[in-house]
Amino acid sequence: MSQRNTGVTPQVVNAHACPVREVLDRVAGKWSVQILVAAAQGPIRFTELERGIEGISRRMLTLTLRQLERDGLVGRTVHPTVPPKVEYALTPAADELYETLLRLTDWAERHRVYIAESRAAYDAAHDPDRRVDA
């Protein structure tokens, strides 16, 4: 089908997709999702995040928290104690995002077998070495 018939041009797609893609790339990142899930239970300290998120380096945790704070998804509170106590909490926008992540997780769990079966059927149909001839 030609672009003329669909009304879809690269300019239209890019104008709508670029801002959305940028946001999705940020919030769907490996570490971002884990931080959002961990902070969804209430304010959490840096060391708790570091201990609770397997495989994340201190530097990556710091960078990801800064990005999430910059995006308005995580709030950072410094308590005036010695040593300073810093806590991170989800903003209302991130609370809404967390609910969406829960729904997406639920959808993925309910459809994972269907997707696995669909992949196997597709692979069998498109790979002559896997085809089972009756």
Secondary structure, DSSP 4 states (H G I P E B T S, - for coil): --HHHH---HHHHHHHHHHHHHHHHHHTSHHHHHHHHHHTTS-EEHHHHHHHSTT--HHHHHHHHHHHHHTTSEEEEEE--SS-EEEEEE-HHHHHHHHHHHHHHHHHHHHHHHHHHHHHHHHHHH-TTT----
